[in-house]
Amino acid sequence: MGAIAGAWQWLTTAANWAGEKGVWHRLAEHLWLSALCLALSCLIALPVALFLGHIGKGGALAVNLSNVGRAVPTFAVLVLLTLSPLGTQGDWPTIIALVLFAVPPLLTNAYLGMREADRDVVEAARGMGMSGPQLLLRVEIPLAYPLIMTGLRSATVQVVATATLAALAGGGGLGRIITAGFGNYDTAQVVAGALLVAVLALGVEGVLVLAERLLDPMRGRRRASRAGSRTTGGERSGATGSLPGPAAGP
């Protein structure tokens, strides 16, 4: 309890939030780095996954190749890149390591979402004369939307949590609060930094869940489908309940 109380005291001290080494500045650095890595990851993974899922070829190979990155620890990649010539190029070692970390869930979920889209709906749309781009944008992507967003949420939370490693390569972000606490043998500061990262990751997750519900292109149809299922279930229950019982004996 001493570390928790000390962390609370550290977080409620106004001086720790101001200045270039304060929480607000480190939080802005952390968000900028995470957003940049996620944007680059989406630009790499989503077009590939959507295209391969649309044509139905080469997706399994791409997913397996991307998943190879999961077997390599992000910290090991960051160390190798920092020791390479890229180590003198600012945040690029961290950016590359985080992009490699975020691509697999984005690519895998988007591809699976495309391939698991209702084939009857896809074939019906194709039979109506839709072109390839129309089929992709108006049918397949809306059907794959839940799995695409699942991959985005997973990648976002992982990147936000792992971006703390940027401090080990001399970068910014909330990880600098943790490393500074280790350097000063200040356990309260270390715990406070860890709590900030955890709260940020949970907050980002909550925002993405809300955005997923609000931006769902088929939200109305899914809601109507659920309502229809409940109505059908109620009618069946009522019909079952109104069946006549066995006739009474003489």
VOBA-1610 file (N, C-alpha, C; in pm, whole numbers, padded with zeros to 5 digits, always signed):
BEGIN
Met+00082-00121+00000Met+00000+00000+00000Met+00086+00125+00000Gly+00210+00114+00048Gly+00296+00231+00051Gly+00325+00282-00089Ala+00349+00192-00186Ala+00377+00234-00323Ala+00255+00298-00388Ile+00136+00243-00359Ile+00014+00299-00416Ile-00012+00439-00360Ala+00004+00452-00229Ala-00016+00584-00168Ala+00087+00683-00220Gly+00211+00638-00236Gly+00313+00727-00290Gly+00283+00766-00434Ala+00231+00670-00514Ala+00196+00701-00653Ala+00083+00803-00659Trp-00016+00786-00569Trp-00126+00883-00565Trp-00074+01022-00528Gln+00014+01028-00434Gln+00072+01157-00396Gln+00150+01218-00513Trp+00223+01133-00587Trp+00299+01182-00701Trp+00206+01236-00809Leu+00096+01164-00833Leu+00002+01205-00937Leu-00075+01332-00900Thr-00095+01356-00772Thr-00170+01474-00729Thr-00080+01593-00700Thr+00046+01582-00732Thr+00137+01695-00716Thr+00142+01772-00848Ala+00100+01898-00845Ala+00087+01977-00967Ala+00219+01991-01042Ala+00328+01998-00969Ala+00458+02018-01033Ala+00495+01902-01126Asn+00442+01784-01099Asn+00475+01669-01183Asn+00400+01668-01316Trp+00306+01758-01334Trp+00228+01763-01457Trp+00274+01874-01551Ala+00355+01966-01504Ala+00394+02081-01584Ala+00536+02064-01638Gly+00569+02145-01738Gly+00705+02147-01792Gly+00729+02039-01896Glu+00849+02040-01954Glu+00884+01945-02059Glu+00897+01802-02008Lys+00916+01787-01878Lys+00925+01653-01821Lys+00798+01613-01747Gly+00696+01697-01758Gly+00571+01670-01687Gly+00482+01573-01760Val+00375+01534-01693Val+00284+01432-01746Val+00218+01477-01876Trp+00172+01602-01881Trp+00100+01647-02000Trp+00189+01641-02124His+00314+01685-02110His+00406+01681-02223His+00437+01537-02264Arg+00460+01451-02167Arg+00489+01311-02198Arg+00366+01242-02257Leu+00247+01279-02210Leu+00125+01220-02265Leu+00107+01259-02412Ala+00134+01386-02443Ala+00124+01430-02583Ala+00223+01355-02671Glu+00345+01335-02622Glu+00444+01259-02697Glu+00398+01115-02719His+00342+01057-02615His+00296+00917-02621His+00183+00903-02723Leu+00087+00994-02720Leu-00026+00987-02812Leu+00019+01009-02956Trp+00110+01104-02976Trp+00158+01131-03111Trp+00232+01009-03168Leu+00319+00950-03089Leu+00394+00833-03135Leu+00301+00717-03164Ser+00204+00693-03075Ser+00110+00582-03095Ser+00025+00604-03220Ala-00024+00728-03238Ala-00108+00758-03354Ala-00030+00742-03484Leu+00094+00788-03485Leu+00176+00776-03605Leu+00201+00630-03640Cys+00235+00549-03541Cys+00261+00406-03566Cys+00135+00335-03614Leu+00020+00368-03555Leu-00104+00304-03597Leu-00143+00346-03738Ala-00122+00473-03771Ala-00155+00518-03907Ala-00069+00447-04010Leu+00060+00434-03983Leu+00148+00363-04075Leu+00110+00215-04085Ser+00075+00156-03972Ser+00036+00014-03972Ser-00090-00008-04054Cys-00188+00082-04039Cys-00312+00070-04116Cys-00286+00088-04265Leu-00198+00182-04300Leu-00167+00204-04441Leu-00099+00082-04503Ile-00025+00008-04422Ile+00043-00112-04473Ile-00050-00233-04473Ala-00118-00258-04362Ala-00190-00383-04344Ala-00328-00385-04409Leu-00406-00280-04393Leu-00545-00285-04438Leu-00561-00296-04589Pro-00490-00216-04670Pro-00506-00235-04815Pro-00470-00376-04860Val-00363-00432-04805Val-00323-00568-04842Val-00430-00669-04801Ala-00479-00658-04677Ala-00578-00753-04627Ala-00709-00743-04704Leu-00755-00622-04732Leu-00881-00604-04802Leu-00871-00655-04946Phe-00759-00627-05011Phe-00744-00672-05149Phe-00736-00824-05157Leu-00652-00884-05071Leu-00638-01030-05073Leu-00768-01098-05031Gly-00838-01040-04934Gly-00966-01097-04895Gly-01069-01085-05006His-01061-00978-05084His-01156-00958-05194His-01134-01059-05306Ile-01007-01081-05344Ile-00980-01174-05454Ile-00973-01319-05406Gly-00955-01338-05274Gly-00953-01473-05219Gly-00828-01552-05250Lys-00718-01483-05277Lys-00593-01554-05310Lys-00478-01491-05233Gly-00387-01575-05186Gly-00265-01527-05122Gly-00280-01479-04979Gly-00401-01481-04928Gly-00424-01428-04794Gly-00359-01512-04685Ala-00369-01643-04698Ala-00313-01730-04595Ala-00162-01711-04583Leu-00094-01696-04697Leu+00050-01673-04694Leu+00082-01540-04629Ala+00006-01436-04662Ala+00031-01304-04605Ala+00009-01304-04455Val-00098-01371-04411Val-00127-01376-04267Val-00017-01451-04193Asn+00027-01563-04250Asn+00133-01641-04184Asn+00264-01563-04178Leu+00296-01491-04284Leu+00418-01411-04284Leu+00410-01299-04181Ser+00294-01235-04172Ser+00280-01126-04075Ser+00286-01178-03932Asn+00235-01300-03911Asn+00235-01356-03777Asn+00374-01397-03731Val+00468-01408-03824Val+00605-01437-03785Val+00657-01327-03693Gly+00610-01205-03717Gly+00653-01093-03633Gly+00612-01107-03487Arg+00506-01183-03463Arg+00463-01202-03324Arg+00560-01289-03245Ala+00637-01369-03317Ala+00732-01457-03248Ala+00858-01384-03206Val+00879-01263-03258Val+00999-01186-03226Val+00960-01078-03125Pro+01021-01075-03006Pro+00985-00975-02906Pro+01011-00833-02958Thr+00917-00743-02932Thr+00932-00605-02976Thr+01056-00540-02917Phe+01087-00576-02792Phe+01204-00519-02728Phe+01332-00559-02802Ala+01339-00686-02847Ala+01457-00732-02920Ala+01471-00657-03052Val+01358-00637-03122Val+01362-00561-03248Val+01408-00419-03222Leu+01357-00359-03115Leu+01394-00221-03083Leu+01543-00210-03053Val+01597-00305-02978Val+01740-00302-02946Val+01823-00314-03073Leu+01787-00408-03160Leu+01863-00428-03284Leu+01857-00304-03373Leu+01741-00243-03383Leu+01729-00124-03466Leu+01803-00005-03405Thr+01803+00002-03272Thr+01874+00112-03206Thr+02025+00100-03227Leu+02076-00024-03230Leu+02219-00045-03251Leu+02258-00035-03398Ser+02162-00035-03486Ser+02189-00023-03629Ser+02206+00125-03666Pro+02241+00154-03792Pro+02250+00295-03834Pro+02123+00375-03813Leu+02008+00307-03808Leu+01882+00379-03782Leu+01878+00437-03642Gly+01963+00388-03553Gly+01962+00437-03416Gly+01993+00584-03403Thr+02050+00642-03508Thr+02082+00786-03506Thr+01972+00869-03571Gln+01862+00805-03610Gln+01755+00874-03682Gln+01633+00903-03595Gly+01656+00945-03474Gly+01546+00985-03387Gly+01459+00869-03344Asp+01328+00884-03364Asp+01231+00784-03317Asp+01209+00670-03416Trp+01282+00666-03527Trp+01254+00565-03628Trp+01270+00422-03578Pro+01369+00390-03495Pro+01373+00252-03443Pro+01246+00212-03369Thr+01195+00303-03286Thr+01071+00274-03213Thr+00953+00263-03307Ile+00944+00353-03404Ile+00833+00352-03499Ile+00830+00221-03576Ile+00945+00179-03628Ile+00950+00055-03707Ile+00913-00065-03620Ala+00965-00069-03497Ala+00935-00182-03408Ala+00786-00188-03376Leu+00724-00074-03350Leu+00582-00073-03316Leu+00495-00103-03438Val+00536-00058-03554Val+00461-00090-03676Val+00463-00240-03702Leu+00581-00301-03688Leu+00590-00446-03706Leu+00504-00520-03604Phe+00488-00462-03486Phe+00408-00523-03380Phe+00259-00509-03408Ala+00220-00398-03474Ala+00078-00370-03494Ala+00021-00431-03621Val+00106-00460-03719Val+00057-00510-03848Val-00015-00645-03836Pro+00038-00746-03762Pro-00028-00877-03761Pro-00175-00876-03720Pro-00215-00814-03607Pro-00359-00818-03575Pro-00445-00743-03676Leu-00393-00635-03732Leu-00470-00562-03833Leu-00490-00646-03958Leu-00382-00705-04006Leu-00388-00784-04129Leu-00473-00909-04110Thr-00452-00980-04000Thr-00523-01106-03978Thr-00673-01084-03965Asn-00713-00989-03881Asn-00856-00968-03858Asn-00926-00912-03982Ala-00861-00821-04053Ala-00925-00767-04173Ala-00942-00874-04280Tyr-00841-00958-04297Tyr-00851-01064-04397Tyr-00959-01165-04359Leu-00961-01206-04233Leu-01064-01302-04190Leu-01203-01241-04201Gly-01215-01112-04170Gly-01345-01047-04184Gly-01394-01049-04328Met-01303-01026-04422Met-01341-01028-04563Met-01381-01169-04608Arg-01307-01269-04564Arg-01335-01405-04610Arg-01456-01465-04540Glu-01490-01416-04421Glu-01604-01471-04349Glu-01733-01392-04374Ala-01726-01294-04463Ala-01848-01222-04499Ala-01947-01319-04562Asp-02075-01294-04538Asp-02180-01383-04587Asp-02169-01397-04739Arg-02131-01517-04785Arg-02110-01536-04929Arg-02239-01525-05008Asp-02353-01558-04947Asp-02480-01544-05019Asp-02507-01398-05051Val-02479-01309-04954Val-02498-01166-04977Val-02402-01116-05084Val-02276-01161-05076Val-02176-01118-05174Val-02215-01163-05314Glu-02257-01289-05327Glu-02294-01341-05458Glu-02420-01272-05511Ala-02513-01239-05422Ala-02633-01167-05464Ala-02597-01028-05517Ala-02504-00960-05448Ala-02460-00829-05493Ala-02389-00839-05628Arg-02308-00944-05644Arg-02239-00963-05772Arg-02341-00993-05882Gly-02444-01069-05850Gly-02547-01099-05948Gly-02628-00977-05988Met-02633-00876-05900Met-02703-00752-05933Met-02621-00662-06025Gly-02499-00704-06059Gly-02419-00628-06152Gly-02319-00533-06090Met-02294-00547-05960Met-02196-00460-05896Met-02057-00490-05948Ser-01979-00383-05968Ser-01840-00400-06008Ser-01756-00441-05888Gly-01629-00476-05914Gly-01540-00518-05806Gly-01526-00412-05697Pro-01493-00287-05734Pro-01481-00182-05631Pro-01612-00158-05555Gln-01726-00161-05626Gln-01855-00143-05559Gln-01882-00256-05461Leu-01851-00377-05504Leu-01870-00493-05416Leu-01783-00482-05292Leu-01660-00436-05308Leu-01568-00423-05196Leu-01615-00315-05099Leu-01650-00198-05151Leu-01681-00084-05066Leu-01821-00090-05005Arg-01916-00143-05079Arg-02056-00136-05036Arg-02107-00263-04972Val-02035-00375-04990Val-02085-00501-04936Val-01982-00567-04844Glu-01863-00596-04898Glu-01767-00676-04823Glu-01711-00601-04702Ile-01670-00477-04719Ile-01614-00403-04605Ile-01718-00381-04496Pro-01843-00340-04528Pro-01942-00330-04420Pro-01966-00462-04347Leu-01965-00574-04420Leu-01984-00702-04354Leu-01863-00740-04268Ala-01744-00700-04313Ala-01621-00732-04239Ala-01591-00631-04129Tyr-01671-00526-04119Tyr-01643-00415-04026Tyr-01619-00459-03882Pro-01700-00547-03823Pro-01675-00585-03683Pro-01536-00645-03660Leu-01492-00735-03748Leu-01360-00796-03731Leu-01249-00696-03761Ile-01271-00607-03856Ile-01171-00503-03884Ile-01150-00417-03760Met-01259-00379-03696Met-01248-00295-03576Met-01189-00371-03459Thr-01216-00500-03453Thr-01153-00581-03348Thr-01001-00580-03362Gly-00954-00596-03485Gly-00811-00589-03509Gly-00754-00453-03478Leu-00828-00347-03512Leu-00782-00212-03484Leu-00773-00186-03335Arg-00874-00231-03259Arg-00870-00214-03114Arg-00753-00289-03053Ser-00734-00412-03096Ser-00624-00492-03043Ser-00490-00426-03072Ala-00470-00383-03197Ala-00343-00319-03233Ala-00323-00189-03158Thr-00430-00112-03139Thr-00417+00018-03072Thr-00376+00000-02927Val-00442-00088-02856Val-00409-00109-02715Val-00267-00163-02701Gln-00228-00253-02789Gln-00092-00307-02783Gln+00012-00199-02809Val-00014-00112-02906Val+00081-00007-02938Val+00090+00094-02824Val-00025+00134-02770Val-00025+00231-02660Val+00053+00176-02540Ala+00033+00049-02510Ala+00103-00010-02396Ala+00251-00029-02424Thr+00285-00068-02548Thr+00423-00100-02580Thr+00505+00024-02612Ala+00439+00134-02643Ala+00512+00258-02675Ala+00596+00308-02559Thr+00573+00255-02440Thr+00658+00292-02326Thr+00804+00252-02351Leu+00826+00153-02439Leu+00964+00111-02469Leu+01043+00219-02541Ala+00974+00319-02595Ala+01045+00427-02665Ala+01145+00495-02573Ala+01115+00499-02444Ala+01205+00564-02349Ala+01340+00494-02343Leu+01341+00362-02366Leu+01467+00288-02360Leu+01558+00322-02477Ala+01499+00374-02586Ala+01578+00415-02702Ala+01600+00565-02704Gly+01571+00631-02593Gly+01591+00775-02585Gly+01475+00857-02635Gly+01361+00791-02663Gly+01245+00863-02712Gly+01162+00920-02599Gly+01048+00979-02638Gly+00961+01040-02539Gly+00847+00948-02500Gly+00745+01007-02442Gly+00629+00930-02401Gly+00626+00905-02251Leu+00520+00839-02208Leu+00502+00812-02065Leu+00608+00718-02011Gly+00674+00644-02098Gly+00781+00557-02052Gly+00895+00633-01987Arg+00912+00760-02024Arg+01019+00839-01963Arg+00994+00862-01815Ile+00868+00867-01775Ile+00835+00882-01633Ile+00878+00756-01558Ile+00854+00640-01619Ile+00891+00514-01554Ile+01042+00501-01545Thr+01113+00526-01656Thr+01259+00513-01654Thr+01323+00614-01560Ala+01265+00734-01553Ala+01318+00833-01459Ala+01299+00787-01315Gly+01186+00721-01289Gly+01163+00668-01155Gly+01262+00559-01119Phe+01292+00472-01217Phe+01394+00371-01192Phe+01530+00435-01167Gly+01562+00538-01246Gly+01691+00604-01230Gly+01707+00672-01095Asn+01596+00723-01042Asn+01600+00792-00913Asn+01565+00701-00796Tyr+01545+00572-00824Tyr+01503+00476-00721Tyr+01375+00523-00653Asp+01285+00579-00735Asp+01158+00632-00685Asp+01047+00536-00726Thr+01013+00444-00636Thr+00911+00344-00667Thr+00776+00408-00693Ala+00745+00513-00619Ala+00616+00580-00638Ala+00603+00635-00779Gln+00709+00692-00831Gln+00704+00745-00967Gln+00690+00634-01070Val+00757+00523-01047Val+00744+00408-01138Val+00600+00359-01141Val+00541+00343-01025Val+00402+00296-01018Val+00308+00399-01081Ala+00333+00526-01057Ala+00249+00631-01116Ala+00256+00627-01268Gly+00376+00610-01323Gly+00388+00600-01467Gly+00317+00480-01523Ala+00327+00366-01455Ala+00258+00246-01500Ala+00106+00264-01496Leu+00057+00331-01392Leu-00087+00357-01383Leu-00134+00449-01495Leu-00054+00547-01529Leu-00090+00638-01639Leu-00102+00562-01771Val-00008+00473-01796Val-00012+00394-01920Val-00135+00304-01921Ala-00166+00241-01807Ala-00281+00152-01800Ala-00412+00228-01821Val-00424+00344-01757Val-00546+00424-01772Val-00560+00473-01916Leu-00449+00513-01977Leu-00454+00558-02116Leu-00498+00445-02208Ala-00444+00325-02189Ala-00482+00212-02273Ala-00631+00178-02257Leu-00680+00180-02134Leu-00822+00153-02111Leu-00910+00262-02171Gly-00866+00387-02158Gly-00942+00497-02215Gly-00950+00489-02367Val-00839+00457-02430Val-00838+00443-02576Val-00927+00327-02618Glu-00922+00218-02544Glu-01009+00104-02574Glu-01156+00145-02567Gly-01193+00220-02463Gly-01332+00264-02449Gly-01374+00356-02563Val-01287+00446-02604Val-01319+00537-02716Val-01340+00459-02844Leu-01257+00359-02868Leu-01270+00280-02990Leu-01396+00193-02989Val-01433+00142-02873Val-01559+00066-02864Val-01677+00156-02898Leu-01677+00278-02845Leu-01784+00373-02875Leu-01784+00409-03023Ala-01664+00435-03078Ala-01655+00470-03219Ala-01702+00355-03308Glu-01672+00232-03267Glu-01715+00116-03345Glu-01867+00110-03354Arg-01934+00139-03244Arg-02081+00134-03244Arg-02140+00249-03325Leu-02081+00367-03315Leu-02137+00483-03383Leu-02111+00482-03533Leu-01998+00425-03575Leu-01959+00429-03715Leu-01994+00303-03791Asp-02056+00208-03727Asp-02090+00082-03792Asp-02183+00110-03911Pro-02140+00080-04034Pro-02225+00110-04150Pro-02352+00025-04157Met-02357-00083-04081Met-02474-00170-04081Met-02541-00172-03945Arg-02522-00064-03868Arg-02577-00063-03733Arg-02729-00077-03734Gly-02796-00004-03825Gly-02941-00011-03830Gly-02991-00150-03867Arg-02922-00212-03962Arg-02965-00346-04005Arg-02942-00449-03896Arg-02828-00438-03826Arg-02802-00534-03719Arg-02903-00516-03605Arg-02937-00389-03575Arg-03036-00364-03470Arg-03171-00420-03510Ala-03210-00400-03638Ala-03338-00453-03685Ala-03338-00605-03683Ser-03222-00663-03717Ser-03213-00810-03716Ser-03229-00864-03575Arg-03165-00797-03476Arg-03181-00843-03338Arg-03323-00827-03290Ala-03385-00714-03329Ala-03524-00693-03288Ala-03615-00798-03351Gly-03589-00831-03478Gly-03669-00934-03543Gly-03651-01069-03479Ser-03529-01097-03436Ser-03505-01226-03370Ser-03579-01234-03238Arg-03579-01122-03162Arg-03652-01123-03035Arg-03802-01136-03058Thr-03853-01068-03163Thr-03996-01076-03191Thr-04035-01217-03232Thr-03952-01277-03318Thr-03981-01414-03361Thr-03978-01510-03243Gly-03878-01491-03155Gly-03871-01576-03037Gly-03991-01560-02947Gly-04040-01435-02933Gly-04158-01412-02849Gly-04282-01474-02907Glu-04295-01465-03042Glu-04412-01524-03106Glu-04413-01675-03091Arg-04293-01733-03103Arg-04286-01879-03086Arg-04319-01919-02945Ser-04269-01839-02848Ser-04298-01870-02709Ser-04447-01858-02681Gly-04510-01751-02737Gly-04653-01733-02715Gly-04735-01843-02779Ala-04689-01881-02900Ala-04763-01988-02969Ala-04752-02119-02891Thr-04633-02144-02837Thr-04615-02266-02760Thr-04701-02265-02636Gly-04710-02146-02573Gly-04786-02136-02449Gly-04935-02149-02472Ser-04984-02122-02597Ser-05128-02126-02621Ser-05174-02260-02675Leu-05084-02355-02690Leu-05127-02486-02738Leu-05225-02547-02638Pro-05334-02609-02686Pro-05431-02668-02594Pro-05372-02789-02524Gly-05412-02809-02403Gly-05365-02923-02326Gly-05443-03049-02361Pro-05408-03159-02306Pro-05479-03284-02336Pro-05620-03277-02285Ala-05710-03338-02361Ala-05850-03335-02322Ala-05869-03412-02190Ala-05962-03361-02110Ala-05989-03427-01982Ala-06064-03557-02005Gly-06039-03654-01927Gly-06107-03783-01940Gly-06251-03775-01899Pro-06332-03871-01940Pro-06476-03870-01901Pro-06493-03885-01752
//
